[in-house]
Amino acid sequence: MKRINIKGYKLLMGICAVMILAVSCETTELEILDNPNAVSPDQSSVDFFLNSIQSGAIAQFEGIPLNNVGLSELGMEVTRMMQMAGPTYQNAYAPTFLNQVWTPVYSGALPDIRTMIPVAEEQGLYTHVGIAKVLEAMMMINMVDFFGDVPYSEATDGVNFPNPNVDSGEEIYAKMLGLIDEALIDFAKEETALPASDRFYGGDESLWIKFANTLKLKIYVQTRLVDSNAAAINQILASGDYIKDSTEDFEVKWSATDTNPDSRHPEFGANFDNGTAEYMNTTYMYWMVEEKGMMDPRARYYFYRQVGQNTTDVNEQSCITEFPPAHFGPEDIYCNFSNEGYWGRIHGDNDGIPPDRAKRTTFGLYPVGGLFDNDSFISITGRNISTQGAGISPIMLSSYVDFMLAEAALFMGTSGNPRDYLENGIRKSMEKVINFSPTNVDPDYAASQQDIDDYLTLVLDAYDAASNDEERMAVIAKEYMIALWGNGVESYNTYRRTGQPYLQPTEIAQPGPFIRSFLYPAVFVDQNSNVAQKADVSSQVFWDNNPAGFVN
């Protein structure tokens, strides 16, 4: 787990506070009514505000380079894509640790949105307004999904600071649907100028409209257990105005710039500058390397092995001399699943850190911009490799949409065939990964079209062999989670919503209840007299009406 760089974060988020600061004073000698060094909102650059709002949204999802963790990594860890230290769910993430996914929204993005929108509307900058509203909706949906009931209506009203009450998650979801509709109206207006800097779509309103509709689609699928929105989904599908192609993907594109500021993918700097900082989950790698009897065509793009054989030194990997815990079944992966250098850890392993940073399996070429695995087995310490961190943060890809639609068609009866959506989702994922930075791929080890077709045959045969919708969903969910490498937000939501796929047990037999929602961050409860910390992590968000113990 990466260290928290709170000082760097506070400096970044403090920029906007400086911009909107307005100070007035009176002196009998100079009669100065306005501080000439202050910048009032109507004098501020709307583009500057939009840049800061985008930075807040990115920080919530991915963290801030070099050492912070965003919601995506939290989700990847609890759903066994990466290793969660644990050993229990209750103590896996301290409230102080969670400050870094809370403050980008409440101390940065939301205040900037409230300040920017009136100025932008007055200047006719409606594209800026629409983008800000869509990002606000995305951020607040994420806050509900990870924390449950959170402040919204009182969060930035200027009256209830620092004691805002929480709004129910259901109320926030409804307001965000309304906010997205407002944004769609804003995009239809004639703007005086497009944003000078749009990190997602370069100011292309047509693509923002597609993402806005896709965000609504996600909300409808997310809430399917408590509210049937099949007609609303079908309406979006009939319009065709949603993300369907990789050219429309909603993603952050990082650069190779490593100073002033560090604009590389956050995972690149944390794992390549000074040696690998994190562990991959053993079962997730097993899914892709051995489980189907063939290597997933994406495996060499996802993971890079620094060694070609597993260690025989117990000081490097203590589990090699241990038997699996009694609660592990015969199919559950413990320690290593092969002797080919796939070096990770199991879920909840809280052992100390041995001298293995130059030996662990680490991030590959996709999506962080690391090395493609061509059996070279070299230590990756050093920043001048591969794309040098010019990766992507995959927030909403066209492949994800197909997997969501497969679930909707299966359980909600929406338009389309779930099997077709499953196939399309896998093919789009393969295309995205295999065509990512092809100049950094060794052609001798690159995935071929035949590899992809063979893989699809195995998956679709498994889907066809399923005897009920739960078994079909298990196939869809596993393939969705494989396609989600780099996005733990959607894996966390899908797992709680569907209970699929079956995941590796935690190392200890009694890890406590699964995190149905995270504890409130310390920065919220420690300073707010109206809010008490949750008793534990078993509190369920409003759309999760599955029984207790549904996931583990």
Disulfide bonds with the S-S distance in Angstrom:
Cys319-Cys335 1.92
